[in-house]
């Protein structure tokens, strides 16, 4: 039995849903972020806001006025702010579902930039805004993928104008689905994509899966940061899609009735369950996986065969 199979067996045991947990997860899904009951039992809203300082249930500080933004919510991509040109490296951040309820995508991007800078990564961060503020989950999925496709067209132009710039893309939650759709449409190739707590099925990232071709051809490295403690993609997502999201357990490409083979050579799963305790934890400065995201940037394309086997020194 593989470590991943053992991991899945443990998750299956932990995620037997009774009526109470179903109600919790459904409530969490309805607001597009971790519900207070699912995340912290009896915590009040005030206590949760004090505790969860990531990009969920947070009154985030306003982003600086010159924060660079690619806005995909209109008829076509629009930009504003101090868009980096000729930079050595740029990171584009794609927010998740219902961004108005989770601090705002622009503010999330600025908060992520601060967390990255605190962990030794100081490249400019550009927020990518998409039309995520619909309570219709299935419409949200379609919007995320449409945003990824529109962003691919814009990004091809940006990379053509900045051929020497290292381009990275980070997407969180349903915003983690968008970069996969982006890779399917991208003409060029980015240095890395980091899907964090991503909301898409675990077989879609396999070599023969829906996003397999794009993962293999349009990025030097693709990282899936996943946590079995992520209430949204482990429980709420399963209620809606009948399977956990790839942000819960990582890729599932072998065994069972629907065998999609292995993942592309460019893809690696990174299990951050030890550091990420819920859907809001990924980008927290005091815990979370920002340090590990930055660390993997140093290994782009050089070690994508194991599931974070050498991380004992970090955590």
PyMOL commands that set and color helices and strands:
alter all, ss='L'
color gray80, all
select helices_A, chain A and resi 3-14+19-31+36-40+45-51+99-102+105-118+137-161+175-185+212-217+231-241+246-249+290-297+311-313
alter helices_A, ss='H'
color red, helices_A
select strands_A, chain A and resi 69-71+78-80+89-94+124-129+166-172+190-196+219-226+267-271
alter strands_A, ss='S'
color yellow, strands_A
deselect
rebuild
show_as cartoon
